[in-house]
């Protein structure tokens, strides 16, 4: 039987809906989603399998100009997305005019592989604005096929996925057919906790945080987890914990509920907060957390 398989890498500015799209393709919540920029820090693979195809989707951090080591590592993940793609998805949202990094933009317009430009959040536009945006991006990225979509509402998502399968090369599967992602279970524990912190804390706090799940024991009826929330300064530790531990407790309760849905069984989650000074600028620490690899 003929079989198609390949890598489909999603890039674009922060907050254009890349993670929402990947989750919509997969039918599972693999990438965390918040309204804050730089929610996605890693390159996350999600695998969609059919009888005669395997689509390996790659969600990447939003394109920014790096200000410190962590952000540089995030942009390295985006650069790697150009290297192994069979299909490149460049995602923009209604009202957007340009990519924030000119070098990345040139890579897209000079790409020798198929480029699908997805104009997202069209549910927030009218017909006149949509037509002018399609005309604008047709000129800016003439090598791309343009699809207006709403990743959140599911509009045109199936049509884009069908086109992806058409564009994939003939190839055997790269991963076992029952595999959903390349990330270990602890990664999703870390990301779920980080999502709650992004949702409930303001200013610099969410960006100064990294999660390390030190223990993960799966029993028949329950999974027991122990995770440490790393911050850069003592003052941040106090804010994360909150008055009498109330803020940390809220994060724990909400993360546990999501993890029980994700793993399909009861979860016991212990959370601790530690200071890890300036980890975002420390190459050794970044390597430990899976950056700079």
PyMOL commands that set and color helices and strands:
alter all, ss='L'
color gray80, all
select helices_A, chain A and resi 18-26+69-83+102-109+122-124+127-140+157-167+185-200+205-208+234-241+243-263+279-281+283-288
alter helices_A, ss='H'
color red, helices_A
select strands_A, chain A and resi 4-12+44-50+53-59+87-93+114-120+144-148+210-218+222-231+266-275
alter strands_A, ss='S'
color yellow, strands_A
deselect
rebuild
show_as cartoon
